[in-house]
């Protein structure tokens, strides 16, 4: 049982015991029993108010503090009353008559503080006026009830007698008025408090009427009523809190009730006037009091309505501004702020409408999505303002060429979309796409910089390629992806094969990520042989070659997954694994063989551009205690010559680690012998394509011979790939080539086989 429950049980027990005992005691003892349960319930009321304050949230404490002050004032009045009874004071008013009526005003102050924390300034004033209206009606009603019997009391005594019920009943009505204003979720404490204050006020009113009529002031019902009212007030103050409901129907009902409050107050005040007419021999001032209360209520109602009318006008102005802002927002939400074109949301809506109309009319809708190649380079090289100016210029050009063609919009970054809601043949669409690409390719002059970019376009057609707008958009984007990957065509029509390829890439992406996580890769090593003039070839180094063995046991060759890994960026973690694993195997080979052996590792273009590569190489060399001179990094021509300045910087960082650099697949790209002297290279690896027709083709034989001789002049060693015949081997002996590699001498094999070959070579040399 909680402390509050214990307090209520104790006070209720005292009340029941004392009330029951009054049936069997003398009048003087009854007076003391009444005072006992009055003081007990007063104390319980104060304790419950304090407990409610201590358990309240910081937001509720400001008004609950006034609840404690109210109950403390009433408790003080009770203490003084007991003291007056002890000392048999018969004067009226006494000190207790000052503190008792203070409960109502203090509670009302707390109510107003709670109200102002939740409502606007104008609504708070409207509530205060409503409270004054009801207080005036209550005051008029009580005065009219008291005046006919007040011939023997002074004005001060009449004021005190009136203050008791007016303060309590006004607080009760204010508590009820708060409900439609604050819309509480849990009304039980509010109803308990209003019931307690009403009962308290009625008991005081009857007590005072008995005094004015010279009747006994005490009775069993009145005496018990005071204590029950105290407990109701204490329980209400303990649980009273402001939690606003959110149910729409409930809020609407509260709003309607709030609008009827002035009418209810007027009817209440008018009842006082009717009571005067029905009374026999009314007091001379009763008419004046009744009329004054009714007039005051009407005045208050007029003031209230004017305040709310002003707020309504402000609300209407705010709603008007909000409607204007909503219109502006709607416009902005459908327009791209940079180019003034339709944005992505607007384009999707228009595309859906176009597809629906085409479906009903057996028509056709074409969607073209245009992307600017390498647009990010403008932002990187200059700034975003330059990029924005470029986009504005391109959007104006596209609007001009496409004025009567369809709806144009900017759907994302440097991506534009064109919706053509009428029939066009494929040749017409090709002509339009060519025109769009041509106009984009024209130079754009911004801040004395001439900027030129290419465009790529994906084209999808309803109903040939899709059944709805979403699928049409997805297919156009798929075609755009193929256009971006192709270096030959600027636009692509959607084909179903593109979706299958995209799905295959997605599946491969998932499988590759799982393979990286589960380490499904393994390495094979292909020997590289040094070529002497008279001696047989001997193993000089090995090339690490990655393979993938899936969970199903299927072995996948690099040609099937390395290109996608390069494109997706997964080649970087795969390449790091290859370096780590290859260095580990090399360390074992070096330790188990007397003759040092080299290691060649292929570095992909994307891995080559990773700025962590030199650091990773250095860490693995140190971890495996390897000499950097044993390691050769094979880097393709495209990785070096596509971005020569950046590549030169990375090559210098790699050379700083001590490793050797080999230019792989030499001769099949854009490299030239002239460029070689500017690069820190140790080795050239001639591609197998040159050896296919050697020595039968004199031209190919001369090319290979020339490359070998030029490399020797530059101080660069040469490795020739693709040696598969004895004739090729005999030819290369005449060219003074350094090393060879191919199936004739050794296929890719596990590291254990490499180790066995090395031991055989050592045994042969020892013999």
N, C-alpha and C positions, 0 to 999 in steps of 0.2 A: 504494500500500500504506500502511495506517495505521501509526502509531507502535507500537500494541500488536501488530500483526502482525509488524512488524520485530523487536520484542523477542522474540517467541516463536520466529521463524525463527532468529535468532542463537543463542538459548539451546539450541534443538533441534539446531542444527548442531554446537555445541560438545559437546553430549551424545553425538551419534553419533560424532564424530571421536575423542573421548576413550575412549569405550567400545570402538571398533574398535581403537584403539592398544593397549589393555590386553592384546590377544592376542599382542603381539610385544614386550613390555617386561618388565623385571625387576620383582619384587614392590615394591621401593621406589619405582620410577617409577610403577607402577600406583597406589600410594597417592596420589601427587601428582596423577595424572590424575583419580582419583576426586574428590579435593578440588577440583580445578579445575571439573569439571562440576557438583559439588554447589554450590559458591559461585556459579557462573554462574546456575544455575536458581533458587537462593535470591534472587539479585539480580533476576532476571526476575520472580519472584513478587512482590517488593516493588514493583518499578516498575509492574507491572500493577495492583496494589492502589491505588497512588497515582494512576495514570491514571483508574481507575474512580472514585476519590473526586473528582478534579478535574472529571470529566465528568458527575457526578451532579447531580440537581436538589437544591435546598435542603432538600426534605423527606427525601431519602435520605442526606444527608451525616452526620447524627448517628450512624447505625449503620455507615456506611462508614468513618468515622473510626476505629472500633475494628478494622475489617479491616486498616487501615494499621498500627495499633499491633501487631496480631497478627503480621503479616508482618515488621515491623521487629524484633520480639523474636526471631523465628526467624532472621532475617538476622544479628542480633547474635550469636546462638548459633553460627551458621556461622562468623563471623569469629573468635570466641573458639576454636572447634574448630581452625581452621587455625593459629592462634597456638599452641595446645597441641601440635599436631603438630610445628610448627617447633621448639618448645622441648623436645619429647620428654617432656612431662609424663605420668606414668603413674598419677597418683592418680585415684580415683573416689569421690565425684562432684567435678567441676571446675566452673568458672564457667559454661561452656557448658551444663551440665546444669540450670542455673537458668532460662536463657532459652528453650531448645528447647521444654520442655513448656508454656510460657506461651501458645503459639499457640492451643491449643484453648480455654482459658478466655476469652481475649480475643474469639475468634470467637463463642463462646456469648453473651457480653455483648452483642455487636453484634446477634446474632439476637434476643435478648430485647427490645432497644430497638426493633428493627423490628416485633416482634410487638405491643408495647404501644402503638405508634403507630396500629395498625389494629384491635385487638380490645379488648373490654371488660376491666375489671379482673379479673373472676372467670375468664374464659377464659384470660387471661394467666397466672394462678396455676395453672390446670389444666395448661397447657402446661409450666410450670416443674416441676410435680410429675411429669408424664410424662417430662421430661428427666432428673430425678433418679432415677426408677425405672430407666430404661435405663442410666444411668451406674452405678447400684448393681449392675445385672446384669453390666455389662462389667467392673466392678471385681472382682466375685466370680469371674467366669470367669478373668480374668488372674491373680488371686492363686492360685486353685486350680492354674493352669498353672505358676506360678512356685514355689509353696511346696515341692513335692517336690525341687526342685533348689537351694533357697536355704540349704542348711546352711552354706555357706562365706561368706555375705554378712551384713552387719550390717542391722539394721532400717532405718537411714537409706538404705543402698544399695538395699534392696528397695523402699523407698518411691519412690526416684528412678526405678528401673527400671520400676516399675508406673505412675508418672506419665506416662511417655512414651506408651505405647499407650492408656492410659485417656483422656488429654486429647484425643488425635487421634480415636480411635474414638467417644468421646462427642460431640465436635463434629460428626462425620460423621452420627451418628444424630439429633442435634438438628436438623441441616440437613434431613434427610429428614422428621423430625416436623413441621417447619414447613409442608411442602407441604399436608397436609390442613387445617392451621389457617389459613394465609394464602391458599391456592388461587391460586397465581401463574398468569398467562397464558402466560409463557414459562419453561419449567422447565429448559432446557438448562444455563444457568449453575448452577442449583441441583444438577443431577445431576453436573456436572463437579466442583463443589466437594465434594460428598459422596464421589464416587469418589476424588478426590485425597486427602482426609482419611483415608478407609478404607485406601487403599494405603499412605499414610504410617504409619498406626498399625500395620498388619500388618508392614511392613518393620521398624519399631522393635521390635515384639514378637518377630519372628524374630531380630533382632540381639541382643536381650537373652537370649532362650532359648539362642542359641549361646554367649553369654558364660557363662550359668549352667551349661551342659553342657560347658564348657571346649573348645568347638569354635571354628574360625576364624569371626570375626564377619563378615568381608567375603566376598561372593560376587558374581558378575556380575549376577545377578538383583536381589539386594538393593541393590547400588550403583546400578544403573540405575533401580530402583524408586523410590528416594528422589528422583532428579531428575525422573522422569516425574510423580511425585506433586506436586512443587513446581510444575511447569508446569500441571497440572490445577487445582491450588488457585488459582494466579494467574489463569488464564483464567476460572474460576468467580467469583472476587472481582471481576474487571473488569466482567463483565456482570451481576452479581447485583443485582436490583432487585425492588421490591414493586409489582406491578401485578395487582390482584385480578381474576379472571375473572368473567364475568357469565352464562355458560351454565348453565342450570338443571340439566341432567343431570350436568354435571361437578361442580357444587357439591353435588349430592345424593350423589355417590360419595365426595367428600371428607368429607362429614358422616358417612357410614357408616364409613369407615376410621378417623375420629377416635374413634368409639365403641369400636372394637376395639383401640385402642392399649394399654389396661391388660392385656388378655388376652395380647397379643403380648409385653409386658414380662414377665408372669408365666411364660409358656412359656419365654422366654429365660433367666429366672432358674432355672427348674426344670431346664433342661438342664445348668446348672452342677452341680446336685445329682446328676443322673444320671451326669455325668462323674466325680464323686468315687467313685460306686459301681463304675464300670467300671475305674477305675485300680487298678493293683496297688501295694500299699504306699503309700497316700496319706499325706500329711503329717497329723500329729495335729490341726492346726487347720483342715484343709481342710473337715471336716464343719461346723465352727462357721461358717466363712466362707460356705459354700453356704447353710446354713439361715438365717444372718443376712441374706443378700442376698434370699432368697425372702420372708422375713418383712417386710423393709423394703419390698419391692415391694408386698406385700399392704397394708401400712399406707398407703403412698403412694396406692394405688388407692382405698382407702376414703376418704382425705382428698379425693382428686380428685372422687370421685363425690358426696361431701357438698357440695363447692363448687358443682359443676354442678347438683346437686339444688336448692340454694338459688337459683341463677340461674333454674332452670326454674320454681320457684315464683314468683319475681318476674316472669318472663315470662308465666306463666299469669295472674297478677294484672293485669299490663299488658294482656294480651289481653282479659281480662274488662272492664277499664275501657274499652279500645278498642271492644269490642263495644257497651258501653253508650253510648259517645260516637257510634258509628256509628248506633245506634238513634235517639239524639237528633238527630243530623245529618239522618238520613232524615226524621224528623218535621219538622225545620226546613226541609229542602229541599222539602217538599211543602206547607208552611204559610206564609202571609204573616205575618211577625212583628208588623206593625202592627195588622192587623184580626183576625187569627186565622182568616181564611178560607183556602180552598185558593189556592195560588199558581199561576202560569202553567204550570209543569211538571206539577203535579197535574191542572190543568184539561185540558191537552192529552191526558194519559193517559186521563182519564175520558171525554173526548170520543171518542177512538179506540175505547175499549171500547164506548161507547154506539152508535157507528156500526156496529161489527162485529156487535153483538147485533141492531141494527135490520135489518141486511142479512140475517141468518139468519132473523129472524122476520117479515120484510116489514113492519117497523115504521117509525117516524118519529122523528127527532131534530131538535129546534129549538135553535138557538144565538142568544142575544141578547147583544149587547155594548153596554154602557151607558157613556157618557162624560159627565163633568160639564163644562158650558160655563163657560169663563172661570175655571176653578179656580185657575189661576196667579195671578189677581188677588188671591186670598186670601193666598198666600205673599208676594206683592209688597207688599200693603197692610199686612199684619200681620207674621207670621213663620211659619216652617215648623212650629212647635209648634201654632199655631192651625190650620194646614192639616191636620196629622196628626189633631188632635182632631175636625175636621170630617169627615175620612174615616172615623174610627172610628164616629162617630154615624150617618153615612150607611150604613155596612156593617151596623150593628145594625138599622136600619130595613129594609134590603133583606132581611136574614135573616128578619125578622118577617113581611113580606108574602109571602115566597117560601118559607115553611117547608116546605110539602108539595108544592112545585112542581117542584123539581129541585135541581141542584148549583150553588152560588154560589161564585164566587172573584174575587179581585182579581188581574188579570193584568198591570197596569202602571199606575203612578202613580195617576191618577184614573179609571182604566178598570176596569170590572167585567164579568164574564161570567156568564151563566146558561145551564146545559145542561138542557133539558127532554127526557127520554128516552122520552116517551110521546106519543100523538097528541093534537094540539090543533088546532082549526079556526082559520082566520085571524081570525075575529071574537073568539075567545077570546084569541088572542095580542095582538090590538089592545087588548082590555080589560086584559090583564096589563101591556102596555107603558104604557097610560095610567095605571094604578095606580102603576107604578114611577116614572113621571115626576111624578105628583102627590105621592108621598111624599117624593121628593127635593126638590121645590120648597118644601116646608114650611120655615119659618124654623128655623135652628139657633142657639141662644144659647151663645156661648163667650166667657167673660171680659167679660160685659156687652155683647158685640157681637152684633147680630142679623144672621146671614149667610144669604143666600138665593141659590141657584144653580138653573139649569135643567139638565135631563138630555136627552140625545139618544141614541137607540137604533137600532142596526142589527140586522136580523133575517134569518137565513138558515135554510133548512129542508132536511134530508136526507129523501128522495132527490130532492126537487123541484129544488133549486138546486145540489146538489153530489153527487159520487160518493164522496168520502172526507172524513176529518176536516180535512185540511189545506186542501182547497178550500172546505169549509164555513166554516172560520175566515176565509179570505181574502175570501169573499163577504160574510160578516157585517161585516167591517171596511170593505169597499167601500160597503155600505149605510149604515154609520155615517158615513162620510165625506160622503155625500149628505145625511144627516140634519143633520150639523153645518153644511153650507153653506146649508141651507134655513132661512129664518127663520120659516116658517109651520108646519112639521110637526115634532114631537118625535121621531118614529120613522119608519123607512123599511124596507119589505120589500125584499129583494134582487131585482133584475131584471137580465136579461142585458145590457140597454142600459147599465147602470151600469158593467159591465166594459168594454164597448166605449168608453164615455166615458173611463174611467180609462186605457185603452190609448192613446186619442187624446191625452189630456193628457200621457202619458209620451212619446209620439212628438213632440208639440209641444215639450215641454221639451227634448228632445235637439236638435231642429231650431233652437230659439231660442238655445241655448247655442252651437251651431255658427255661427249667424248673427251673434252678438255677436263671436265670435272672428274670423270672416272678414269682418266689417263688410259684411253684405249689406243694410243699411238705407240709405235715402236720404231726402232731405227735399223736400217740395213746400211752396209758400208761397201762401196765399190772401190777397188784398189786403183790407184794412179801410179803408173810405172815410169821410172826414169829410163831414157833411151840413150844407150851408149852406141858408139860406132860399131864396135865388134862384139862387145859383151851382150849377153841376153838381158832383156828388160828385168828390172828388179823393182819391188814395191818401194816407192818413195813416200807415199801418203795415201790416205783414204778419204773418200767423200761421203759424208753422212747424208743419207736419204731417208726421208720420213715415209712411213706407211701407216695405214689406219685399219685396224681390225675391229669390226663392230662387235656388239654383244652377241650377235647371231653367228659370229665366226667368219663373217665375210670380210675379205681383205680388199680395201679400196686404194687404188693407186693415186698419187698426188695430183695427176692431171684432172681428176674428177672432183676434187674438193679444194685444192690450193687457190684456183682463180676466185672462187666465191669467198674463201677465207680472206683473201687479199682485199676484195671489194668491201666486205662487211667489217673489216678491222679485226676479225678473230685471228688473223695471221700473227698479230703481235704476241698474244699469250702462247700461241703454238710455236712461234719462233723462239721465244724465251725457253720453252720446254726443250726444243731441239738443241739449243746451245748448252743448256745445263746437262742434258743426258749425253750429248756427244763428248763434252769435256770429261765427264765421268768415265766414259769408256776409253777415251784417249789416255787418261791417267793410268788406267789398268794396263793398257798396251805398253806404255812407256816403262812402267815398273817391271813388266814381265819379259821385256826384250832388251838386249844389249844395244841394238842399233836404234837410234831415235827414229820415230815415224811422224809424219805430218798429218794434219787434219784439215780438210776443206769443208766449209759449211755455207750453204746457200742462204743469202740474206735477201728477203723479198723487198720490193720497193717501199712498201708501207712500213715495214720494220726498219728499213734503212733510214727513213725520215723520223723515226722515234728518237727523241733526244736522250732517252734512257739507255739506248743501245751501248754506247761506249762504257758507261758505268757498269752495266750488266756484264759485259765482256771482261772488264778488269776484275770484277768481283769473282767471277768463275775461274779466271786464271789463278788468282790468289788462293781460292778455296781448294783447287785441285793441284796446286804446286806445279803448274805447267809453265814451260818457257813460251813466251808470246811468239817466238820465231817459228814454233811448230804449227801455229794456227793460221789458216788462210781463209779470209772471208770473201766469198764469191758474190759479186754485186752485178746486177744486170745493166746493160747499156741504158735502158729506159730510166732506171732509177738515177743514173748519173747525169745523163745529158738532157733530160726534161727540165731539170732545175739545176743548172751547172753551178751557180754561185753558192746555193745552199748545199749542194752535194760536195763541193770542194771543202767547205767548212767542216762537214761531217767526216769526210775522208781524213782530214788532218787530225780530228779528234780521235778517230780510230787508230791512225798511225801512231799517235802519241802513246797508245797502250802497248805498242810493240808488235802487233800482229801484221801479217802480210795481207795485201789487198789484191784481189784478182778480178779482172773485168770479164764477166761471164757472157756467153753467147755472142762473142765479138763477131761483127760483120753482118749481122742480120738486122741491125737497127740503123740509127742515124749517126753513128760514131765515124770518126775518120782518124787516120794515122797521125794527122797533124795535131789533133786535140790531145793525143796521148801524152805528149811531152809536157803538158801543163798539169797533168794529174799525178798524184803520188801513188803510182801503180807498181806492183811487184810482178804481176803475172797477167798474161792474156790467155783466155780460154776460147779457142776457135770453135765455132759451132759445128755440130755434126753435119749441117746442111752442106758445107763445103766439101765434105769427104765422100759424099754419096757416089760421085762419078770419078773419083780419084783412084788410080792414075789414068783411067781411060780417057777422061776429058783433059786435054792439055791446058784449056783455059782455067779450069778449077785448080789443076795442079800448079799452074803458074801463080794463081792468086794466093794459094796456101804458102807456097815457097816465098813469095814476096813479103807476106805478113810476117813469117818467121824471121826472115833476114832483117826487116825493118825493126822488129821488136828487139832483136839482138843488138842492133845499133843503138837503140834507146836504153839498153841495159835492162830489158824486161824479159823474163822467161816466158815460155809458151807451152801451153797444154792443149793438145788436140783431142777433141772428143769424137766418138763414133767410129773407132777402129774395129772393123769387123772382118777384114780379110788380110791374108798375109801380104798381098800386093800393096795394100795401103801401108802396112808396117814397113815394108822394104822401101817404099817411096819416102816415107818420113825419115828414115835413116839418112837419106841423101840430103835432106834439108837441114840437118843438124838441129832438129827439134828437141826440146828439153824433156818433155813428158808426154805420155799418151794415155788414153783411157778408152775402154770399149769392151764389147762382149767377147772379142777375140782373146783377150788376156784375162778378163775377170768380170763376172756379173755381180750385181749387188748381192751381198750375203750377210749373215749374222756376224757379230763381232767374234764369236768363237772360231769361225772359219778363217777370219782374218788372222787371228792369233796362230792358228795351225799353219797357215801359209808363211807367216813370219818365221816360225820355228823351223820349217822346212828350208827356207832360204838361209837361215843361220847355219843349219847343219850342212847344207851344200857348200857354203863358203868355207866352213871349217875343214871339210874334206878336201 
